[in-house]
Structures are given as C-alpha cells and as structure tokens.
Amino acid sequence: MSLNENTGSIISLEVAKKLVKDFGNKFPGQIVSSFIGSKNVHAILAQENCIGVRIYNGYDVANEKISLVLVGVDKNEQDILESGLIYDQMLTCPPVCPVNGLLTN
C-alpha cells in the first residue's frame, strides 16, 4: 500500500467512541488525547513535497506519559527529518480534557 494525500478513512462517531473507550480500558490512566494547534499542523503540511503527517507513539520517561511525535512525510513516503519540522509537547488529556469530546457521554 502506498502513501498519498488521501490515506486515511472517515469513521462514524460510534466507531470513534468505541476505539477511544477500548484504549482507555486496555491502558487505564494513560494519556487519551493530545492537542496541537492548527498553525503547527499547517507548518508541517506546508513543507516542500509534504503529502501528510506521520504520528509516532513516543514515551516521555521524565514525566512517565505518552508523548506523540509528528513529522511530515514526502511524496517518496519518507519522513521529512533533516531540514523538517518535528513536533512534540502537545497539550494532553489528562490534565486538559475537552468538555464535549469522544469520552463524554
């Protein structure tokens, strides 16, 4: 399967809620969501030849929590690393959780 600008699928709200709930059941007490601002997402996507974003699962040993790492991906399916933008340090839930999010009934 090759990567392109259309990789990914829309899912229903019910499927999304189940995925998030099942994650919480399997990994209780872990980070359940991360937020990154639109300007930072646009900055990644604005890089030359960028066709999308790859999201790595990372772990912040000092703070003992999941820490996502975002990088741009080029048309050759390679991470844009050496001269690229790499993001981390997103706002996580917990502690900052949405009032009306996927975990809200």
C-alpha positions as CSV (number, residue, x, y, z in Angstrom):
1,M,0.0,0.0,0.0
2,S,1.5,3.3,-1.0
3,L,1.0,6.6,0.9
4,N,-0.8,9.6,-0.7
5,E,-2.8,12.7,0.2
6,N,-5.9,10.6,0.6
7,T,-4.6,8.0,3.0
8,G,-7.0,7.5,6.0
9,S,-10.7,6.9,6.4
10,I,-13.6,8.7,7.9
11,I,-15.3,6.6,10.6
12,S,-18.6,7.1,12.4
13,L,-18.9,8.7,15.8
14,E,-19.9,5.3,17.3
15,V,-16.7,3.6,16.0
16,A,-14.6,6.5,17.2
17,K,-16.1,6.4,20.7
18,K,-15.5,2.6,20.8
19,L,-11.9,2.9,19.8
20,V,-11.2,5.6,22.5
21,K,-13.2,3.6,25.2
22,D,-11.4,0.4,24.3
23,F,-8.0,2.2,24.6
24,G,-9.0,3.5,28.0
25,N,-10.0,0.0,29.1
26,K,-6.7,-1.5,27.9
27,F,-4.5,1.3,29.1
28,P,-6.1,2.9,32.2
29,G,-4.6,6.1,33.4
30,Q,-2.8,6.8,30.2
31,I,-3.0,10.0,28.0
32,V,-6.2,9.6,26.0
33,S,-5.7,12.6,23.6
34,S,-3.2,15.2,22.5
35,F,-3.9,18.6,21.0
36,I,-1.7,20.5,18.5
37,G,-2.6,23.9,17.2
38,S,-3.6,24.4,13.6
39,K,-0.7,26.7,12.8
40,N,1.7,23.9,13.7
41,V,-0.2,21.4,11.6
42,H,-0.2,23.8,8.7
43,A,3.5,24.4,9.1
44,I,4.2,20.7,8.8
45,L,2.0,20.4,5.7
46,A,3.5,23.5,4.1
47,Q,6.9,21.8,3.8
48,E,8.1,21.2,0.3
49,N,6.8,17.9,-1.1
50,C,4.9,17.1,2.1
51,I,1.9,14.9,1.4
52,G,0.8,14.2,5.0
53,V,1.8,13.7,8.6
54,R,3.2,10.6,10.3
55,I,2.4,10.3,14.0
56,Y,4.8,8.3,16.2
57,N,4.0,7.0,19.6
58,G,6.6,8.2,22.0
59,Y,7.1,7.9,25.7
60,D,8.3,10.8,27.9
61,V,10.4,8.9,30.6
62,A,10.8,12.0,32.8
63,N,7.1,12.7,33.0
64,E,6.0,9.0,32.6
65,K,3.5,9.7,29.9
66,I,2.7,9.0,26.2
67,S,4.2,11.7,24.0
68,L,3.2,11.8,20.3
69,V,5.8,12.9,17.8
70,L,4.6,14.4,14.5
71,V,6.7,14.6,11.3
72,G,5.9,15.5,7.7
73,V,6.1,12.8,5.0
74,D,7.2,13.4,1.5
75,K,5.9,12.0,-1.8
76,N,8.6,9.3,-1.6
77,E,7.0,8.1,1.7
78,Q,10.0,9.3,3.7
79,D,9.8,11.3,6.9
80,I,11.0,14.9,6.4
81,L,13.7,14.9,9.1
82,E,17.0,16.7,8.5
83,S,15.5,20.1,7.5
84,G,12.0,19.3,8.5
85,L,9.7,20.3,11.4
86,I,9.2,17.8,14.2
87,Y,6.6,18.4,16.8
88,D,6.0,17.1,20.3
89,Q,5.0,18.8,23.6
90,M,1.3,18.8,22.8
91,L,-1.4,19.6,25.3
92,T,-2.7,16.3,26.7
93,C,-5.8,14.9,28.3
94,P,-5.5,14.4,31.2
95,P,-5.0,17.0,32.5
96,V,-6.7,19.3,30.0
97,C,-9.7,17.4,28.6
98,P,-12.5,18.6,26.3
99,V,-15.9,19.2,27.8
100,N,-17.6,17.6,24.8
101,G,-15.1,15.0,23.5
102,L,-15.2,11.4,22.4
103,L,-15.1,10.3,26.1
104,T,-18.1,12.4,27.0
105,N,-21.4,10.5,27.1
